[in-house]
Amino acid sequence: MVAPLALVSVPASAQMRPATLGEIFESYNDCLVATASGRLDPAELDRLGWKLAAPAPQPGQAPDAEPIIYNREDRATMILLSRLGRSGACIVSARIESFQKYEDFRSAFGDSLPPAGRNGATTYRAKGRTVQMAPAGTSDRPGLRLVVATPVESTNVNSR
C-alpha cells in the first residue's frame, strides 16, 4: 500500500524554508496520532493545530480526487491526507537543507530501522502502521517524505 503513496511529490514544500529535524519529527508524530484510530482523522490534525492549506473536496467530489493539504504557521512542513479505497495515509512533506539532513533524520532512529533501499527509502512498522521514509525533491531542492499508512486488516489465507 505504501508504494503508490510514495509517488506523492513535494512540489509545494519546495517553496518553503528548510524544516528542522525537530519540526519533521513533531509532524511525523502528528501523523501517527491522525492514523491511530485505524482511519485518517482530520479532526486530530485540527486539534493538534494544523489548518487546511487547500480547500477540502466539495460535496459530490470524490474525497480521494486530490490530497487534503494541511500546514502549521510554526512549522516548515506540510501534511497531506491521501486516500486509496478504504485505506489511506498521512504524509509529511518537508524541504530540507541537504540530503545529509535526511541521513541525520534516519540515523536518529538508531539501529531500529531496516537498511534503506536503493532509492534511499526505508519502510518499517511503527505503532501498528506501515511507515515509509524517503528522500524527495532534487539536488538543488532536497526534501524528505514520511508516509504513515492507516492500519490494514490482515487476513490469514492459510486459516480454515
DSSP file (Angstrom, degrees, kcal/mol; ACC not computed):
  #  RESIDUE AA STRUCTURE BP1 BP2  ACC     N-H-->O    O-->H-N    N-H-->O    O-->H-N    TCO  KAPPA ALPHA  PHI   PSI    X-CA   Y-CA   Z-CA
    1    1 A M     >        0   0    0      0, 0.0     4,-0.8     0, 0.0    86,-0.0   0.000 360.0 360.0 360.0 -30.6    0.0    0.0    0.0
    2    2 A V  H  >  +     0   0    0      1,-0.2     4,-1.6     2,-0.2     3,-0.3   0.851 360.0  72.2 -71.3 -33.2    2.8    2.4    0.7
    3    3 A A  H >4 S+     0   0    0      1,-0.2     3,-0.6     2,-0.2     4,-0.4   0.896  97.6  45.5 -54.4 -49.9    4.4    2.2   -2.8
    4    4 A P  H >4 S+     0   0    0      0, 0.0     3,-1.2     0, 0.0    -1,-0.2   0.876 112.4  53.2 -62.8 -33.0    1.7    4.1   -4.7
    5    5 A L  H >< S+     0   0    0     -4,-0.8     3,-1.8    -3,-0.3    -2,-0.2   0.772  94.4  70.0 -71.1 -24.4    1.7    6.8   -2.0
    6    6 A A  T << S+     0   0    0     -4,-1.6    -1,-0.3    -3,-0.6    -3,-0.1   0.685  84.8  71.0 -66.6 -15.5    5.4    7.2   -2.3
    7    7 A L  T <   +     0   0    0     -3,-1.2     2,-0.3    -4,-0.4    -1,-0.3   0.635  69.1 109.6 -75.9 -12.9    4.7    8.8   -5.7
    8    8 A V    <   -     0   0    0     -3,-1.8     2,-0.0    -4,-0.2    -3,-0.0  -0.492  62.5-151.8 -64.3 125.1    3.3   11.9   -4.0
    9    9 A S        -     0   0    0     -2,-0.3     3,-0.2   127,-0.1    -1,-0.1  -0.153  18.2-115.5 -94.3-171.0    5.9   14.5   -4.6
   10   10 A V     >  +     0   0    0      1,-0.1     4,-1.1     2,-0.1    -2,-0.0  -0.211  57.7 136.7-118.9  40.1    7.0   17.6   -2.7
   11   11 A P  T >4 S+     0   0    0      0, 0.0     3,-0.6     0, 0.0     4,-0.3   0.920  76.2  42.0 -61.9 -46.5    6.1   20.5   -5.1
   12   12 A A  G >4 S+     0   0    0      1,-0.2     3,-1.5     2,-0.2     4,-0.3   0.873 110.6  56.7 -68.8 -35.3    4.6   22.9   -2.6
   13   13 A S  G >4 S+     0   0    0      1,-0.3     3,-1.4     2,-0.2    -1,-0.2   0.733  90.0  74.7 -69.7 -18.3    7.2   22.2    0.1
   14   14 A A  G << S+     0   0    0     -4,-1.1    -1,-0.3    -3,-0.6    -2,-0.2   0.759  95.3  51.6 -63.2 -22.0    9.9   23.3   -2.5
   15   15 A Q  G <  S+     0   0    0     -3,-1.5    -1,-0.3    -4,-0.3    -2,-0.2   0.555  97.2  89.1 -88.6  -9.3    8.7   26.8   -1.8
   16   16 A M  S <  S-     0   0    0     -3,-1.4     3,-0.1    -4,-0.3    60,-0.1  -0.399  87.3 -98.5 -87.0 162.1    9.0   26.5    2.0
   17   17 A R        -     0   0    0      1,-0.1    78,-0.4    -2,-0.1    -1,-0.1  -0.423  58.1 -82.5 -68.8 156.0   12.1   27.2    4.1
   18   18 A P        -     0   0    0      0, 0.0    78,-0.3     0, 0.0     2,-0.2  -0.394  50.2-125.5 -61.6 137.0   14.0   24.1    5.1
   19   19 A A        -     0   0    0     76,-3.3    78,-0.4    57,-0.2     2,-0.2  -0.501  16.9-119.5 -81.9 151.3   12.4   22.3    8.0
   20   20 A T     >  -     0   0    0     -2,-0.2     4,-2.0     1,-0.1     5,-0.2  -0.515  26.0-113.5 -81.3 159.6   14.3   21.5   11.2
   21   21 A L  H  > S+     0   0    0      1,-0.2     4,-2.5     2,-0.2     5,-0.2   0.857 118.8  56.3 -62.2 -33.4   14.6   17.8   12.2
   22   22 A G  H  > S+     0   0    0      2,-0.2     4,-2.6     1,-0.2    -1,-0.2   0.904 105.8  49.5 -64.1 -42.1   12.5   18.6   15.2
   23   23 A E  H  > S+     0   0    0      2,-0.2     4,-2.1     1,-0.2    -2,-0.2   0.897 112.2  48.4 -63.5 -40.1    9.7   20.0   13.1
   24   24 A I  H  X S+     0   0    0     -4,-2.0     4,-2.4     2,-0.2    -2,-0.2   0.932 112.2  48.1 -65.8 -45.2    9.8   16.9   10.9
   25   25 A F  H  X S+     0   0    0     -4,-2.5     4,-2.4     1,-0.2    -2,-0.2   0.913 111.6  49.8 -63.4 -42.8    9.7   14.6   13.9
   26   26 A E  H  X S+     0   0    0     -4,-2.6     4,-1.9     1,-0.2    -1,-0.2   0.899 112.1  48.3 -62.1 -40.0    6.8   16.5   15.5
   27   27 A S  H  X S+     0   0    0     -4,-2.1     4,-1.9     2,-0.2    -2,-0.2   0.882 109.1  53.2 -68.2 -38.8    4.8   16.3   12.3
   28   28 A Y  H  X S+     0   0    0     -4,-2.4     4,-1.9     2,-0.2    -2,-0.2   0.926 108.9  49.6 -58.9 -46.6    5.6   12.6   12.0
   29   29 A N  H  X S+     0   0    0     -4,-2.4     4,-1.9     1,-0.2    -2,-0.2   0.877 107.2  55.2 -62.1 -36.7    4.2   12.1   15.5
   30   30 A D  H  X S+     0   0    0     -4,-1.9     4,-2.5     1,-0.2    -1,-0.2   0.877 106.1  51.6 -64.1 -36.7    1.1   14.1   14.5
   31   31 A C  H  X S+     0   0    0     -4,-1.9     4,-1.0     2,-0.2    -1,-0.2   0.880 106.2  54.1 -66.4 -36.7    0.6   11.7   11.6
   32   32 A L  H  < S+     0   0    0     -4,-1.9     3,-0.4     1,-0.2     4,-0.3   0.906 111.4  45.7 -61.8 -39.5    0.8    8.8   14.0
   33   33 A V  H >< S+     0   0    0     -4,-1.9     3,-1.2     1,-0.2     4,-0.4   0.915 109.3  54.8 -66.5 -43.3   -1.9   10.4   16.1
   34   34 A A  H 3< S+     0   0    0     -4,-2.5     7,-2.0     1,-0.3    -1,-0.2   0.644 115.8  38.6 -68.8 -14.0   -4.1   11.2   13.0
   35   35 A T  T >< S+     0   0    0     -4,-1.0     3,-1.6    -3,-0.4    -1,-0.3   0.342  85.8 100.9-113.3   4.0   -4.0    7.5   12.0
   36   36 A A  T <  S+     0   0    0     -3,-1.2    -2,-0.1    -4,-0.3    -3,-0.1   0.781  75.4  59.5 -63.5 -29.0   -4.3    5.9   15.5
   37   37 A S  T 3  S-     0   0    0      2,-0.4    -1,-0.3    -4,-0.4     3,-0.1   0.539 121.1-102.3 -79.0  -4.6   -8.0    5.2   15.1
   38   38 A G  S <  S+     0   0    0     -3,-1.6     2,-0.3     1,-0.4    -2,-0.1   0.433  99.8  61.1  96.3   0.2   -7.4    3.0   12.1
   39   39 A R  S    S-     0   0    0     -5,-0.1    -2,-0.4   111,-0.1     2,-0.4  -0.918 100.7 -78.9-144.9 169.2   -8.6    5.6    9.7
   40   40 A L        -     0   0    0     -2,-0.3    -5,-0.2    -3,-0.1     3,-0.1  -0.620  43.6-167.3 -73.7 129.4   -7.5    9.1    8.7
   41   41 A D    >>  +     0   0    0     -7,-2.0     3,-1.3    -2,-0.4     4,-1.0  -0.802  15.3 179.2-124.2  89.4   -8.8   11.5   11.3
   42   42 A P  H 3> S+     0   0    0      0, 0.0     4,-2.4     0, 0.0     5,-0.2   0.788  80.8  68.4 -59.6 -26.9   -8.6   15.2   10.2
   43   43 A A  H 3> S+     0   0    0      1,-0.2     4,-2.5     2,-0.2     5,-0.1   0.853  96.0  54.6 -61.2 -33.2  -10.1   16.2   13.5
   44   44 A E  H <> S+     0   0    0     -3,-1.3     4,-1.7     2,-0.2    -1,-0.2   0.904 107.0  49.6 -66.6 -39.9   -7.0   15.1   15.2
   45   45 A L  H  <>S+     0   0    0     -4,-1.0     5,-2.6     2,-0.2    -2,-0.2   0.920 110.5  50.4 -64.1 -41.8   -4.9   17.3   13.0
   46   46 A D  H ><5S+     0   0    0     -4,-2.4     3,-1.7     1,-0.2    -2,-0.2   0.931 109.9  50.7 -58.0 -45.9   -7.2   20.2   13.7
   47   47 A R  H 3<5S+     0   0    0     -4,-2.5    -1,-0.2     1,-0.3    -2,-0.2   0.821 107.4  54.3 -62.0 -32.0   -6.8   19.5   17.5
   48   48 A L  T 3<5S-     0   0    0     -4,-1.7    -1,-0.3    -5,-0.1    -2,-0.2   0.357 127.2 -96.5 -87.1   5.8   -3.0   19.5   17.1
   49   49 A G  T < 5S+     0   0    0     -3,-1.7     2,-0.2     1,-0.3    -3,-0.2   0.522  75.9 141.3  96.7   6.2   -3.0   23.0   15.5
   50   50 A W      < -     0   0    0     -5,-2.6     2,-0.3    -6,-0.2    -1,-0.3  -0.583  32.4-159.5 -81.2 145.2   -3.0   22.1   11.8
   51   51 A K  E     -A   71   0A   0     20,-2.7    20,-2.4    -2,-0.2     2,-0.2  -0.930  28.6 -97.4-123.6 147.6   -5.1   24.2    9.4
   52   52 A L  E     -A   70   0A   0     -2,-0.3    18,-0.3    18,-0.2     4,-0.0  -0.458  30.8-172.5 -61.9 128.9   -6.3   23.4    5.9
   53   53 A A  S    S+     0   0    0     16,-3.3    17,-0.2     1,-0.2    -1,-0.2   0.632  75.4  26.8 -95.9 -19.3   -4.0   24.8    3.3
   54   54 A A  S    S-     0   0    0     15,-1.1    -1,-0.2     0, 0.0    15,-0.2  -0.973 102.0 -85.3-139.2 151.3   -6.2   24.0    0.4
   55   55 A P        -     0   0    0      0, 0.0    14,-0.1     0, 0.0     3,-0.1  -0.243  43.4-117.4 -59.7 143.7  -10.0   23.5    0.3
   56   56 A A        -     0   0    0      1,-0.2    12,-0.0    12,-0.1    -4,-0.0  -0.359  51.2 -72.6 -70.6 159.9  -11.4   20.1    1.2
   57   57 A P        -     0   0    0      0, 0.0    -1,-0.2     0, 0.0     3,-0.1  -0.254  54.5-119.1 -55.6 142.1  -13.3   18.3   -1.5
   58   58 A Q    >   -     0   0    0      1,-0.2     3,-2.5    -3,-0.1     0, 0.0  -0.403  42.6 -76.1 -78.7 158.3  -16.7   19.8   -2.2
   59   59 A P  T 3  S+     0   0    0      0, 0.0    -1,-0.2     0, 0.0     3,-0.1  -0.315 124.1  22.5 -54.7 134.2  -19.9   17.8   -1.8
   60   60 A G  T 3  S+     0   0    0      1,-0.3     2,-0.3    -3,-0.1    -2,-0.0   0.189  98.1 113.6  90.8 -16.6  -20.2   15.4   -4.7
   61   61 A Q  S <  S-     0   0    0     -3,-2.5    -1,-0.3     1,-0.1     4,-0.0  -0.700  81.5-101.1 -86.8 139.8  -16.5   15.5   -5.4
   62   62 A A    >   -     0   0    0     -2,-0.3     3,-1.9     1,-0.2     4,-0.3  -0.391  25.9-137.6 -59.7 129.5  -14.6   12.2   -4.8
   63   63 A P  T 3  S+     0   0    0      0, 0.0     3,-0.3     0, 0.0    -1,-0.2   0.721 103.2  48.5 -65.4 -19.2  -12.8   12.5   -1.5
   64   64 A D  T 3  S+     0   0    0      1,-0.2    19,-0.1    18,-0.1    -2,-0.1   0.214  79.0 103.0-104.3  16.9   -9.7   10.9   -2.9
   65   65 A A  S <  S+     0   0    0     -3,-1.9    -1,-0.2     1,-0.2    -3,-0.0   0.892  97.3   0.7 -64.5 -39.4   -9.6   13.1   -6.0
   66   66 A E  S    S-     0   0    0     -4,-0.3    -1,-0.2    -3,-0.3     2,-0.0  -0.979  88.4 -93.4-143.6 154.4   -6.8   15.2   -4.5
   67   67 A P        -     0   0    0      0, 0.0     2,-0.6     0, 0.0    15,-0.2  -0.386  36.8-121.8 -66.1 150.2   -4.8   15.0   -1.3
   68   68 A I  E     - B   0  81A   0     13,-2.3    13,-2.7    -5,-0.1     2,-0.4  -0.847  31.9-147.6 -91.7 124.6   -6.1   17.2    1.5
   69   69 A I  E     - B   0  80A   0     -2,-0.6   -16,-3.3    11,-0.2   -15,-1.1  -0.821  17.9-178.5-107.1 131.7   -3.2   19.6    2.5
   70   70 A Y  E     +AB  52  79A   0      9,-3.4     9,-2.3    -2,-0.4     2,-0.3  -0.901   2.1 176.5-121.4 151.3   -2.6   20.9    6.0
   71   71 A N  E     -AB  51  78A   0    -20,-2.4   -20,-2.7    -2,-0.3     2,-0.4  -0.951  19.3-142.8-144.4 169.2    0.0   23.3    7.3
   72   72 A R    >   -     0   0    0      5,-0.6     3,-1.4     3,-0.4     5,-0.3  -0.996  17.0-137.1-131.4 137.1    1.0   25.0   10.5
   73   73 A E  T 3  S+     0   0    0     -2,-0.4    -1,-0.1     1,-0.3   -23,-0.1   0.803 104.9  53.2 -63.4 -28.1    2.4   28.5   10.7
   74   74 A D  T 3  S+     0   0    0     -3,-0.0     2,-0.4     2,-0.0    -1,-0.3   0.385 105.9  60.0 -92.1   5.1    5.0   27.4   13.3
   75   75 A R    <   -     0   0    0     -3,-1.4    -3,-0.4     2,-0.2     2,-0.2  -0.981  67.7-142.2-134.0 146.8    6.4   24.6   11.2
   76   76 A A  S    S+     0   0    0     -2,-0.4    19,-0.6   -56,-0.1     2,-0.3  -0.257  76.0  92.5 -97.0  44.6    8.1   24.3    7.8
   77   77 A T  E     - C   0  94A   0     -5,-0.3    -5,-0.6    -2,-0.2     2,-0.3  -0.887  59.9-148.3-128.8 161.8    6.3   21.0    7.0
   78   78 A M  E     -BC  71  93A   0     15,-2.4    15,-2.5    -2,-0.3     2,-0.4  -0.932   5.5-148.7-124.4 154.2    3.1   20.1    5.3
   79   79 A I  E     -BC  70  92A   0     -9,-2.3    -9,-3.4    -2,-0.3     2,-0.4  -0.994  11.5-167.5-121.2 132.6    0.8   17.2    5.9
   80   80 A L  E     -BC  69  91A   0     11,-2.5    11,-3.1    -2,-0.4     2,-0.6  -0.966  10.8-149.9-116.8 133.8   -1.2   15.6    3.1
   81   81 A L  E     -BC  68  90A   0    -13,-2.7   -13,-2.3    -2,-0.4     2,-0.4  -0.926  21.9-178.4-102.2 122.0   -4.0   13.2    3.7
   82   82 A S  E     - C   0  89A   0      7,-2.5     7,-2.7    -2,-0.6     2,-0.4  -0.918   9.6-155.1-121.7 145.6   -4.3   10.8    0.8
   83   83 A R  E     - C   0  88A   0     -2,-0.4     2,-0.4     5,-0.2     5,-0.3  -0.963  14.7-178.2-126.7 139.6   -6.8    8.0    0.3
   84   84 A L  E >   - C   0  87A   0      3,-2.6     3,-1.8    -2,-0.4     2,-0.1  -0.895  67.3 -59.9-131.0 102.2   -6.8    4.8   -1.6
   85   85 A G  T 3  S-     0   0    0     -2,-0.4    -1,-0.1     1,-0.3     0, 0.0  -0.404 117.6 -16.3  61.4-129.3  -10.1    2.9   -1.3
   86   86 A R  T 3  S+     0   0    0     -2,-0.1    -1,-0.3    -3,-0.1     2,-0.2   0.612 131.4  65.1 -84.3 -12.4  -10.8    2.1    2.4
   87   87 A S  E <   +C   84   0A   0     -3,-1.8    -3,-2.6   -48,-0.1     2,-0.3  -0.567  61.7 170.5-104.5 171.8   -7.2    2.8    3.5
   88   88 A G  E     -C   83   0A   0     -5,-0.3    62,-2.7    -2,-0.2     2,-0.3  -0.929  19.5-127.2-162.6-175.1   -5.2    6.0    3.5
   89   89 A A  E     -CD  82 149A   0     -7,-2.7    -7,-2.5    -2,-0.3     2,-0.6  -0.997   9.4-139.1-149.8 150.6   -2.1    7.7    4.5
   90   90 A C  E     -CD  81 148A   0     58,-2.7    58,-2.9    -2,-0.3     2,-0.5  -0.963  30.3-161.4-107.7 121.3   -0.9   10.8    6.3
   91   91 A I  E     -CD  80 147A   0    -11,-3.1   -11,-2.5    -2,-0.6     2,-0.5  -0.918  10.8-156.1-115.8 123.3    2.1   12.1    4.5
   92   92 A V  E     -CD  79 146A   0     54,-2.9    54,-2.3    -2,-0.5     2,-0.4  -0.855  15.7-173.4 -94.0 127.7    4.7   14.6    6.0
   93   93 A S  E     +CD  78 145A   0    -15,-2.5   -15,-2.4    -2,-0.5     2,-0.3  -0.985   9.7 165.5-124.3 131.5    6.4   16.6    3.3
   94   94 A A  E     -CD  77 144A   0     50,-2.1    50,-2.6    -2,-0.4     2,-0.4  -1.000  34.7-129.4-146.8 145.0    9.3   18.9    4.1
   95   95 A R  E     - D   0 143A   0    -19,-0.6   -76,-3.3   -78,-0.4     2,-0.3  -0.748  32.9-164.2 -84.9 141.9   12.1   20.7    2.3
   96   96 A I        -     0   0    0     46,-2.3     3,-0.1    -2,-0.4   -76,-0.1  -0.880  29.7-116.4-127.7 160.8   15.5   20.1    3.9
   97   97 A E  S    S-     0   0    0    -78,-0.4     2,-0.3    -2,-0.3    -1,-0.1   0.883  91.0 -17.9 -63.5 -39.8   18.8   21.8    3.7
   98   98 A S    >>  -     0   0    0     43,-0.1     3,-1.2    -3,-0.0     4,-0.7  -0.970  68.3 -98.8-159.5 165.3   20.6   18.9    2.1
   99   99 A F  H 3> S+     0   0    0     -2,-0.3     4,-1.7     1,-0.3     3,-0.2   0.717 117.4  71.1 -66.9 -17.7   20.2   15.1    1.6
  100  100 A Q  H 3> S+     0   0    0      1,-0.2     4,-2.5     2,-0.2    -1,-0.3   0.860  91.0  59.0 -62.7 -34.0   22.6   14.8    4.6
  101  101 A K  H <> S+     0   0    0     -3,-1.2     4,-2.6     2,-0.2    -1,-0.2   0.861 101.7  54.0 -62.9 -34.7   19.7   16.1    6.8
  102  102 A Y  H  X S+     0   0    0     -4,-0.7     4,-2.8     2,-0.2    -1,-0.2   0.943 109.8  46.6 -61.7 -46.7   17.7   13.1    5.5
  103  103 A E  H  X S+     0   0    0     -4,-1.7     4,-2.5     1,-0.2    -2,-0.2   0.879 111.5  51.9 -62.8 -37.6   20.5   10.8    6.7
  104  104 A D  H  X S+     0   0    0     -4,-2.5     4,-1.0     2,-0.2    -1,-0.2   0.917 111.4  46.9 -64.1 -43.1   20.7   12.6   10.0
  105  105 A F  H >< S+     0   0    0     -4,-2.6     3,-0.6     1,-0.2     4,-0.4   0.934 113.8  47.8 -63.5 -46.4   16.9   12.2   10.5
  106  106 A R  H >< S+     0   0    0     -4,-2.8     3,-1.5     1,-0.2    -2,-0.2   0.901 109.2  53.1 -62.0 -41.6   17.1    8.5    9.6
  107  107 A S  H >< S+     0   0    0     -4,-2.5     3,-1.9     1,-0.3    -1,-0.2   0.712  91.7  75.0 -70.1 -18.9   20.1    7.9   11.9
  108  108 A A  T << S+     0   0    0     -4,-1.0    -1,-0.3    -3,-0.6    -2,-0.2   0.724  88.4  61.5 -64.3 -19.0   18.1    9.4   14.8
  109  109 A F  T X  S-     0   0    0     -3,-1.5     3,-1.4    -4,-0.4    -1,-0.3   0.473  97.3-155.1 -83.8  -2.5   16.1    6.2   14.9
  110  110 A G  G X   -     0   0    0     -3,-1.9     3,-0.6     1,-0.2    -1,-0.3  -0.328  56.9 -25.6  66.6-143.1   19.4    4.3   15.7
  111  111 A D  G 3  S+     0   0    0      1,-0.2    -1,-0.2    -3,-0.1    -4,-0.1   0.317 113.9  94.7 -87.7   8.4   19.6    0.6   14.7
  112  112 A S  G <  S+     0   0    0     -3,-1.4    -1,-0.2     2,-0.0    -2,-0.1   0.648  70.5  78.6 -77.5 -13.4   15.8    0.1   14.9
  113  113 A L  S <  S-     0   0    0     -3,-0.6     3,-0.1    -7,-0.1    11,-0.1  -0.691  81.7-119.4 -96.1 147.4   15.3    0.8   11.1
  114  114 A P        -     0   0    0      0, 0.0     3,-0.1     0, 0.0    -1,-0.1  -0.322  50.9 -75.6 -70.9 166.6   15.9   -1.7    8.4
  115  115 A P        -     0   0    0      0, 0.0     8,-0.3     0, 0.0     2,-0.1  -0.262  54.9-102.6 -61.4 151.4   18.5   -0.8    5.7
  116  116 A A        -     0   0    0      6,-0.1     6,-0.2     1,-0.1     5,-0.1  -0.440  35.2-118.2 -72.5 148.6   17.5    1.7    3.1
  117  117 A G    >   -     0   0    0      4,-3.4     3,-2.0    -2,-0.1    -1,-0.1  -0.118  41.4 -84.4 -75.3-178.4   16.6    0.5   -0.3
  118  118 A R  T 3  S+     0   0    0      1,-0.3    -1,-0.1     2,-0.1    -2,-0.1   0.750 131.4  51.4 -66.8 -22.3   18.5    1.5   -3.4
  119  119 A N  T 3  S-     0   0    0      2,-0.1    -1,-0.3    16,-0.0     3,-0.1   0.345 122.1-105.7 -92.5   7.4   16.4    4.8   -3.8
  120  120 A G  S <  S+     0   0    0     -3,-2.0     2,-0.1     1,-0.3    -2,-0.1   0.331  76.6 137.1  89.6  -7.4   17.2    5.6   -0.1
  121  121 A A        -     0   0    0     13,-0.1    -4,-3.4    -5,-0.1     2,-0.4  -0.447  36.8-161.0 -76.2 146.4   13.7    4.8    1.1
  122  122 A T  E     -E  133   0A   0     11,-2.8    11,-2.9    -6,-0.2     2,-0.5  -0.997   1.4-164.0-127.3 128.3   13.1    2.8    4.3
  123  123 A T  E     +E  132   0A   0     -2,-0.4     2,-0.3    -8,-0.3     9,-0.2  -0.952  24.8 145.5-114.7 132.2    9.9    1.0    5.1
  124  124 A Y  E     -E  131   0A   0      7,-2.7     7,-3.4    -2,-0.5     2,-0.4  -0.902  44.9 -99.7-152.2 175.6    9.2   -0.1    8.6
  125  125 A R  E     +E  130   0A   0     -2,-0.3     2,-0.4     5,-0.2     5,-0.2  -0.888  32.9 175.3-108.1 138.0    6.4   -0.6   11.2
  126  126 A A  E >  S-E  129   0A   0      3,-2.7     3,-1.9    -2,-0.4    -2,-0.0  -0.960  70.2 -17.2-143.3 123.0    5.6    1.9   13.9
  127  127 A K  T 3  S-     0   0    0     -2,-0.4     3,-0.1     1,-0.3    -1,-0.0   0.864 129.1 -49.4  51.1  42.2    2.7    1.7   16.4
  128  128 A G  T 3  S+     0   0    0      1,-0.2     2,-0.3    22,-0.0    -1,-0.3   0.510 118.7 106.0  80.3   5.1    0.9   -0.8   14.1
  129  129 A R  E <  S-E  126   0A   0     -3,-1.9    -3,-2.7    22,-0.1     2,-0.4  -0.878  71.5-119.0-118.8 150.2    1.3    1.2   11.0
  130  130 A T  E     -E  125   0A   0     -2,-0.3    19,-2.8    -5,-0.2     2,-0.4  -0.722  34.5-170.2 -82.6 133.7    3.5    0.9    7.9
  131  131 A V  E     -EF 124 148A   0     -7,-3.4    -7,-2.7    -2,-0.4     2,-0.5  -0.976  11.8-164.2-126.6 138.2    5.7    3.9    7.5
  132  132 A Q  E     -EF 123 147A   0     15,-2.1    15,-2.8    -2,-0.4     2,-0.5  -0.991   3.7-168.7-123.0 127.0    7.9    4.8    4.6
  133  133 A M  E     +EF 122 146A   0    -11,-2.9   -11,-2.8    -2,-0.5    13,-0.2  -0.942  20.3 161.6-110.8 130.3   10.7    7.4    5.0
  134  134 A A  E     - F   0 145A   0     11,-2.6    11,-2.8    -2,-0.5     2,-0.1  -1.000  41.1-112.0-150.7 148.9   12.3    8.6    1.8
  135  135 A P  E     - F   0 144A   0      0, 0.0     2,-0.3     0, 0.0     9,-0.3  -0.495  42.8-179.6 -71.6 153.9   14.4   11.4    0.4
  136  136 A A  E     + F   0 143A   0      7,-2.7     7,-2.8    -2,-0.1     2,-0.1  -0.870  32.1  38.5-144.8 175.0   12.5   13.6   -2.1
  137  137 A G  E    S- F   0 142A   0     -2,-0.3     2,-0.2     5,-0.3   -42,-0.0  -0.388  85.2 -60.8  81.4-156.3   13.0   16.5   -4.3
  138  138 A T        -     0   0    0      3,-1.3     3,-0.5    -2,-0.1    -2,-0.1  -0.713  48.7 -94.5-125.2 173.2   16.1   17.4   -6.4
  139  139 A S  S    S+     0   0    0      1,-0.3   -40,-0.1    -2,-0.2    -1,-0.0   0.834 127.9  41.4 -62.7 -31.3   19.7   18.1   -5.5
  140  140 A D  S    S+     0   0    0      1,-0.2    -1,-0.3   -42,-0.1    -3,-0.0   0.619 128.6  31.1 -91.0 -11.4   19.1   21.8   -5.5
  141  141 A R  S    S-     0   0    0     -3,-0.5    -3,-1.3    -5,-0.0    -1,-0.2  -0.510  84.6-174.7-138.5  66.3   15.7   21.5   -3.6
  142  142 A P  E     + F   0 137A   0      0, 0.0   -46,-2.3     0, 0.0     2,-0.3  -0.276   5.9 179.0 -67.7 151.1   16.1   18.4   -1.4
  143  143 A G  E     -DF  95 136A   0     -7,-2.8    -7,-2.7   -48,-0.3     2,-0.4  -0.892  22.7-137.3-143.1 172.9   13.2   17.1    0.6
  144  144 A L  E     -DF  94 135A   0    -50,-2.6   -50,-2.1    -2,-0.3     2,-0.4  -0.993  15.6-165.6-135.2 139.9   12.1   14.4    2.9
  145  145 A R  E     -DF  93 134A   0    -11,-2.8   -11,-2.6    -2,-0.4     2,-0.5  -0.995   5.6-171.3-131.6 133.2    8.8   12.5    2.9
  146  146 A L  E     -DF  92 133A   0    -54,-2.3   -54,-2.9    -2,-0.4     2,-0.6  -0.992   6.9-164.1-122.1 124.1    7.3   10.3    5.5
  147  147 A V  E     -DF  91 132A   0    -15,-2.8   -15,-2.1    -2,-0.5     2,-0.7  -0.942   2.7-170.5-111.2 117.2    4.2    8.2    4.6
  148  148 A V  E     -DF  90 131A   0    -58,-2.9   -58,-2.7    -2,-0.6   -17,-0.2  -0.927  13.9-154.6-109.1 110.5    2.2    6.9    7.6
  149  149 A A  E     -D   89   0A   0    -19,-2.8   -60,-0.3    -2,-0.7   -19,-0.2  -0.520  19.8-110.3 -84.7 149.3   -0.4    4.4    6.4
  150  150 A T        -     0   0    0    -62,-2.7   -20,-0.2    -2,-0.2  -114,-0.1  -0.460  51.9 -85.9 -68.5 151.3   -3.6    3.6    8.3
  151  151 A P        -     0   0    0      0, 0.0     2,-0.5     0, 0.0    -1,-0.1  -0.329  44.1-147.2 -59.9 141.5   -3.6    0.1    9.7
  152  152 A V        -     0   0    0     -3,-0.1     2,-0.2   -65,-0.1   -65,-0.0  -0.940  16.9-117.9-113.0 131.0   -4.7   -2.5    7.3
  153  153 A E        -     0   0    0     -2,-0.5     2,-0.4     1,-0.0     0, 0.0  -0.475  31.0-146.8 -65.3 131.9   -6.6   -5.6    8.4
  154  154 A S        -     0   0    0     -2,-0.2     2,-0.4     2,-0.0    -1,-0.0  -0.812   7.5-156.2-101.7 145.1   -4.6   -8.6    7.6
  155  155 A T        -     0   0    0     -2,-0.4     2,-0.9     4,-0.0     3,-0.1  -0.961  14.7-134.5-119.1 137.5   -6.3  -11.9    6.7
  156  156 A N    >   -     0   0    0     -2,-0.4     3,-1.2     1,-0.2    -2,-0.0  -0.797  14.6-167.9 -91.8 107.5   -4.6  -15.2    7.1
  157  157 A V  T 3  S+     0   0    0     -2,-0.9    -1,-0.2     1,-0.2     0, 0.0   0.675  84.6  59.2 -71.2 -15.5   -5.2  -17.1    3.8
  158  158 A N  T 3  S+     0   0    0     -3,-0.1    -1,-0.2     2,-0.0     2,-0.2   0.600  83.0  99.6 -88.2 -11.7   -4.0  -20.3    5.4
  159  159 A S    <         0   0    0     -3,-1.2    -4,-0.0     1,-0.1     0, 0.0  -0.484 360.0 360.0 -77.6 147.3   -6.5  -20.3    8.2
  160  160 A R              0   0    0     -2,-0.2    -1,-0.1     0, 0.0    -3,-0.0   0.355 360.0 360.0-120.5 360.0   -9.6  -22.5    7.8
